[in-house]
Amino acid sequence: MGGDGPGPHVLSGSLPPTTLARVKRTITLDPAPDLRLTFGHLHGGTTHPHRPLGRSEGWRASRTPQGAATLHLLVDGVRIDATGWGPGAEWALEHLPDLLGARDDPTSFPTNSHRLMRELRKQFFGLRIARTEQVHEALVPIILGQVVTRTEARRAERRLIEEYGEDAPGPEPLRLQPEPAVLARLKYEDFHPLGIARKKALLIIEVSRRAARLAEIAGMDSLTAEKRLQAVPGIGPWSSALVISECLGDPDAVPVGDYHLPNTVAWALAGEARATDGRMLELLEPYRPHRYRAALMLKLSGIGAPKYGPRTEVRSFSNY
């Protein structure tokens, strides 16, 4: 598992009893995370509909093993103040260091790298690789993102949350992703009005039925977790790598099979407009064990290879 060497951090404060409606915790983490960079690319969990994640403040709602939780985070220097609501708030605050990337060590990123990567490392120094441990929450939106545009995936996820999710605890209007038990009881016909293809609907139902067993990967190393995930038909290298990077906080889990990423990496690092997954891995090899971080920084930078063909259109789900 990546990120075994945690960056320096000191925890302080005790967790109040769960009988309180609101619980708080303060930690220090140096270097401090940029919340927008650290959480903005995650698939699981939900953020505030009217207050986008900022560098130093943000909201996040999620399901924990102890129940639903909403967190409000405020970063001041190396100090992070967190306030939680809901039955899972105590669990969420207990695991707050992992969520903020305390196991990740961004200072160990190779310094003798490509000039562009050195510049991006400075630009995205606040990017920490979060460890959420919420496997099902990550899997569902990742499945929705298979072989479609980002617009299609987000639209389908929003509809799914609106139809089968529920309000998150706390004072703000956040919504929770649907519980595995809710999705496991559905049929494909229930997904059809939401614009979700039959194949994806059946896969979401299947991973929801296996949610308890898949949740066990939170205690596994990355290789074992990959095998467990890919034992589910329909979960391939791309999906499993994204789950592992997010749920285990692995900064080295490269999503092989991405439509654009190989071209982005090859164009940025070698001036090559088109590349295979093999070529992408070759170019990322000097950044091990931070290959995912390197690829993510290139993606976040907005760098893109030249486009020679027609722009990908939003397609009808009925064809898949």
ZILINHU-V175700 format. One record per residue. SS is DSSP state (~ for helix, > for strand, _ for the rest). Layout:
# ZILINHU-V175700
SS
SS
This chain:
# ZILINHU-V175700
_
_
_
_
_
_
_
_
>
>
>
>
_
_
_
_
_
_
_
_
_
>
>
>
>
>
>
>
>
_
_
_
_
_
~
~
~
~
~
~
_
_
_
_
_
>
_
_
_
_
_
_
_
_
_
_
>
>
>
>
>
>
>
>
_
_
>
>
>
>
>
>
>
>
>
>
_
_
>
>
>
>
>
>
>
_
_
_
~
~
~
~
~
~
_
~
~
~
~
_
_
_
_
_
_
~
~
~
_
_
_
_
_
_
~
~
~
~
~
~
~
~
~
_
_
_
_
_
_
_
_
_
_
_
~
~
~
~
~
~
~
~
~
~
_
_
_
_
_
~
~
~
~
~
~
~
~
~
~
~
~
~
~
~
_
>
>
_
_
_
_
_
_
_
>
>
_
_
_
~
~
~
~
~
_
_
_
~
~
~
~
~
_
_
_
_
_
~
~
~
~
~
~
~
~
~
~
~
~
_
~
~
~
~
~
~
~
~
~
_
_
~
~
~
~
~
~
~
~
~
_
_
_
_
_
_
~
~
~
~
~
~
~
~
~
~
~
_
_
_
_
_
_
_
_
_
_
_
_
_
~
~
~
~
~
~
~
~
~
~
_
_
_
_
_
_
~
~
~
~
~
~
~
~
~
~
~
_
_
_
~
~
~
~
~
~
~
~
~
~
~
_
_
_
_
_
_
_
_
_
_
_
_
_
_
_
~
~
~
_
